[in-house]
């Protein structure tokens, strides 16, 4: 990508079974800082289909992940999600850019 001047980024599917801290640690361990990349992308499309429905804990872990990536990379992560998860989790809790799929 550097030879072609493409701007790249890395996508992370948010897990409901591991902490936001461990997910951030893993992401940071494999994704180098780069000034010419898009912000980290956090996919939360799986939340509304999961049997885990503890919204308070999901938000807590999502905030830990989002903040950890923001602090490390200096770029607010982008959320990739559907409209239901936007209204249920992101709308009033985050001010990040979003990509909504239908």
C-alpha positions as CSV (number, residue, x, y, z in Angstrom):
1,X,0.0,0.0,0.0
2,X,2.9,2.4,0.7
3,X,4.2,1.9,-2.8
4,X,0.8,2.8,-4.3
5,X,-0.1,5.6,-1.9
6,X,-3.2,3.7,-0.8
7,X,-4.6,4.7,2.6
8,X,-5.1,1.5,4.6
9,X,-6.7,0.6,7.9
10,X,-7.4,-2.4,10.1
11,X,-10.8,-3.8,11.1
12,X,-11.5,-5.4,14.5
13,X,-14.7,-7.4,15.3
14,X,-15.7,-6.5,18.8
15,X,-15.9,-9.6,21.0
16,X,-18.5,-10.0,23.7
17,X,-16.5,-12.7,25.4
18,X,-13.2,-10.8,26.1
19,X,-12.5,-7.5,27.8
20,X,-12.1,-4.2,26.0
21,X,-8.6,-4.0,27.5
22,X,-7.5,-7.4,26.2
23,X,-9.0,-6.6,22.7
24,X,-7.1,-3.2,22.6
25,X,-3.9,-4.9,23.8
26,X,-4.2,-7.5,21.0
27,X,-5.0,-4.9,18.3
28,X,-2.1,-2.6,19.4
29,X,0.3,-5.6,19.4
30,X,-0.4,-6.3,15.7
31,X,-1.2,-3.0,14.1
32,X,1.6,-0.5,13.8
33,X,1.0,3.3,14.2
34,X,1.0,5.0,10.8
35,X,0.2,8.6,10.1
36,X,-1.2,7.7,6.6
37,X,-3.8,5.1,7.7
38,X,-7.4,5.5,8.5
39,X,-8.5,5.3,12.1
40,X,-9.0,1.8,13.7
41,X,-12.4,0.3,12.7
42,X,-14.5,-1.4,15.4
43,X,-17.2,-3.8,14.0
44,X,-20.1,-4.2,16.4
45,X,-22.5,-5.8,14.1
46,X,-22.7,-9.0,16.2
47,X,-24.1,-7.3,19.3
48,X,-27.8,-7.5,18.5
49,X,-27.6,-11.2,17.5
50,X,-25.8,-12.3,20.6
51,X,-27.3,-14.1,23.5
52,X,-25.2,-11.8,25.8
53,X,-27.5,-8.9,26.4
54,X,-25.9,-7.0,29.3
55,X,-25.9,-3.6,27.7
56,X,-24.2,-1.9,30.6
57,X,-21.2,-4.2,30.5
58,X,-21.1,-4.2,26.7
59,X,-20.9,-0.4,26.7
60,X,-18.3,-0.4,29.4
61,X,-16.0,-2.8,27.5
62,X,-16.6,-1.0,24.2
63,X,-15.7,2.3,25.8
64,X,-12.4,0.8,27.1
65,X,-11.6,-0.6,23.7
66,X,-12.5,2.7,21.9
67,X,-10.6,4.9,24.3
68,X,-7.5,2.7,24.4
69,X,-7.2,2.7,20.6
70,X,-7.8,6.5,20.5
71,X,-5.1,7.2,23.1
72,X,-2.6,4.9,21.3
73,X,-3.2,5.9,17.7
74,X,-4.4,9.5,18.2
75,X,-7.4,8.9,16.0
76,X,-11.0,8.2,17.0
77,X,-12.0,4.7,15.9
78,X,-14.7,4.3,13.3
79,X,-17.7,2.1,14.3
80,X,-19.0,-0.3,11.6
81,X,-22.5,-1.3,12.6
82,X,-26.1,-1.6,11.6
83,X,-28.8,1.0,12.4
84,X,-30.1,-0.9,15.4
85,X,-26.7,-1.0,17.1
86,X,-26.2,2.6,16.4
87,X,-29.4,3.6,18.2
88,X,-28.9,1.0,21.0
89,X,-25.2,1.6,21.8
90,X,-23.5,4.4,19.9
91,X,-25.9,7.3,19.3
92,X,-25.8,8.9,22.8
93,X,-22.6,7.3,24.1
94,X,-19.9,8.1,21.4
95,X,-19.1,10.9,19.0
96,X,-17.1,8.8,16.6
97,X,-17.5,8.5,12.8
98,X,-19.6,5.6,11.8
99,X,-20.2,3.3,8.8
100,X,-23.7,1.9,8.8
101,X,-24.6,-1.1,6.7
102,X,-28.2,-2.0,5.7
